[in-house]
């Protein structure tokens, strides 16, 4: 691997990097990312405004507007994605999606770097402090509750597709003042598959592993989750067909995207949130599996965009947002172990990115200024017409 990039410096440069403040390191990561994108995406990113946002304003726009949020797989480093030696792993994002997007190169996560708590923080716009390894609801209202309550939307209009049982409670907070029953419906494809196969076959073992970080943690869940019988009533899918599709799926995220596309077709939710998680297989230490997962996630993001463009309910009125929950440790951090974990809290693991494309979004724009993960939800509020009242983030003015 080429070790000459910003994120894997050698010798004197490595020493100098350690002297930089976290903020400087984040800014440097952000600048490199911008340069990588400009070179790789083949368009004059950041210099032209190719697309205008052809989108209605006012109440009509709010009524029709749909948003799909994808969290990018448990986080990856730049040297396996945007840096020159990593670009071969994300051809779809670089060639198909980036040129159509506004790309934010510096999205800082100042919260706890565990996948459930970080995703919950993304969804509430507050740095949540819940126990990452515990299937409990977020403390503050979620985007799904703001959306449904303010806009008076039915339960069918907000859905989450989540990777493991630990995410079962992501759809609705414990904030009672917000009222019960205003959250999103949550579907856990692995849980569904387990139910469909009664856990009795090894054909699906590669799809059923609940989490990569602490394999022994797999909470039992009950109540409120998507029930097996709803396969047929909501997704119009027989248990046998579902099992047949699952058998062909190469990973849990592929199964999640399959389910998400069924939901788009059958329920057409206006707010759809998909948490990808395959990349987190990096915790196993197997670099090749981590790379495979990045490539797959890249392909699946493009597949979701294709679905948005081809579904009549979504085409032309949908904004797609892709962002990681956080990154992974830098090689040079003495406490870290490179791609494998996210334990140090160093700037590399906190400085992520966000890509937005579709309705209302300018194409070919790069935004370098520092943003925070918690800015997402108030931004979605500005786009869709609800108030994220308890969020501590700030609306991102480029997202309208
Ligand atoms: Zn992880």
Boltz pocket constraint, residues with backbone or C-beta under 6 A from the ligand:
constraints:
  - pocket:
      binder: B
      contacts: [[A, 74], [A, 115], [A, 213], [A, 280], [A, 283], [A, 340], [A, 342]]
      max_distance: 6.0
